Structure formats: structure tokens, C-alpha cells
Amino acid sequence: MQGRCYCGDIRYEVTGKPVLKAQCHCRECQYITGGGPNYFMTVPSDTVRITQGQAAEFERDDLAAPRLRSFCPRCGTHLFTHIRERGLSVVKIGTLDDPELDYGGPKVAIYTCDLPSYHEIPDGMPTFDKRPG
């Protein structure tokens, strides 16, 4: 799988198979996406490689277990969130070159505890108040 940021300065590839394909409705993801659900997939971190450019990183300093977020320093596109203690990276679906082929859609909806009335979950999709066990 390959992807890029909005301006094209950063390109990446993912060689690992997705561990989870989901949509997240948590309040933190609403900040990151600008208000919508976060469509993502998790992959083993060692299978993600930036092939062009250099991502900037951000980590909140007011949280006990902050996540490291990688983004383009020029256009601001959020590319990845790294879950270091699990060895996983969260790939933002909108950055994939072919999201229909590589993602195909979420399999679960998570953090529905923060679900606003205007977010939609497809009928029959499994949901989780927080994240799946």
C-alpha cells in the first residue's frame, strides 16, 4: 500500500497486513479529523516506511500515555498515530493512494461513547463503547 500527504511532500508505503480496520468516534479523533469519524487501519509499525520527505511529530505533554502523531510539516496532513507499546501504527485512510482497494471500509465502530448525533454507523456494523478487547 502506498500513500501521501495532501501537498505530496511526504510519501509512504505499508507492507504489512492490517490488524484492524475501523472508524473511531472518540473526542480526540474528532479534533484530529475536524469533526468527523476517523477512518483508519492499524498495521505493525515496522511495516510502515516514509519513502519521500520527513514527517513532523507531535506528542501531548499533559497525558500519562500520549500517542506520537506524524504529520506533514508543510500541509498539516495527519498521516499516522503510533501506539508504541503495542508496536502498531494507525494509518489515516484518506492518505492512501487507493483507499477503496487497500481499506475497503471499516469493520467496526469504536468509542461510540463519544458518538455525536450526526456521525453515522452502517447498519449491522459491530460497535464498541470504547475499543474492542
N, C-alpha and C positions, 0 to 999 in steps of 0.2 A: 504494500500500500504506500502511496505517496501523497504528500500534501504540501501546503504552503500557507503563508500569511496573505493578507489582503493585498499588500503592495508588491509582493513577490520577492522581497529581500531575503526571506528565510524559506528554505525548502527542507523537507524531511522525508524519511522513509521509515516504515514499520515492517519488520519481517516476522514478527510473532503473531500467533493467533489470538483473537480477542478472548478474554476471560469472562467479560460481562459486557452486554450491550443494553443500555438503559437510558431513561430520561429521569432527571433529578429535578425536584421541585423545592429543594431547601432554600432558605432565605439567602444563604451565601451564594448559591448558584444564580439566584435572581439578580444579585448585584453584578456578578461576572457577565451574565448574558444581556443585561439591560432590561430584564423583566420577564423574559420567557423561561420555559423549562430549559435545562441544559441537556442536550443530546450528546452522549459520549459513549466511548467504549474504553475498557481498561485492557492493557496489554502488559506483558512483562517489560519492565524498564530497560533491560539490557537488549531489547529488540527495537528500540527507538533510537534513531540517529539523525542528527541535523546534517544535511549534505551541502547546504549553502547558507552563508550568513552566520550570525551569532545571536542567540536569543538573550534577552534581558530576563532577570529573575526577580521575583518578589515573594517575600515571606513575612506575614504579620508578626510583630514582636510582642503582641499583647495576648497571645494564645498559648496554652500549655503544649499543644501538639499542632503547630501550624503546618500548612501544606506549602510546598515550594511550587510556585506558578511560573511558567515560562511563557514569554510573550515577545512580540516583535517590538523593538525599541522605536522603530520609525512609525508604523501604522497602529500599533497597540493591539493587534490581533492576539487573543489568548490562544495558545497552541496546546499546552499540556499542563496538567497538575500532577505532581509527583507524590506518591504515597510511599515514602522511603522505607517505612517499617515493614511493608508488605512486598517491596520490590516491584511495585506496579506504577504505571503511568496512565493517566487519563488523557485520551486523545479527544479533542473537540471535533465533532463530526463535520462542522461547517468548513474546516480547514482541509479536509480530504479532497484530492483531485476528483475522485469518483465515489461520493458518499453512497449513492444508490447501490453500487456493486459492493463496496467494501463494508458498509454498515447495514444497509437494507432495512433499518428500522429498529427501534428499541424492543427488548423482550420483556422488560419490567419497568415499572414506575416506582421510584424511591422517594423517601422523605415527603410523603403525602401529608404529613403532619403540618407542613407549611404551604400546602396547596391553596393558591388563591382561586377564587371562583371562575376566573377567566382562563385558567390553564385547562387543557383538555387531555384526557387519558382515553385511548381507544377502548371500546367495549371488549371485555374479556381479558384485558391485559392484567397480569398479576400486579398487585400493588403492595407496598410496604410502608408502614408508618415512618420507619427510619430506613435502615439498609438491610438487605437480606442477610441471614445468618451465614 
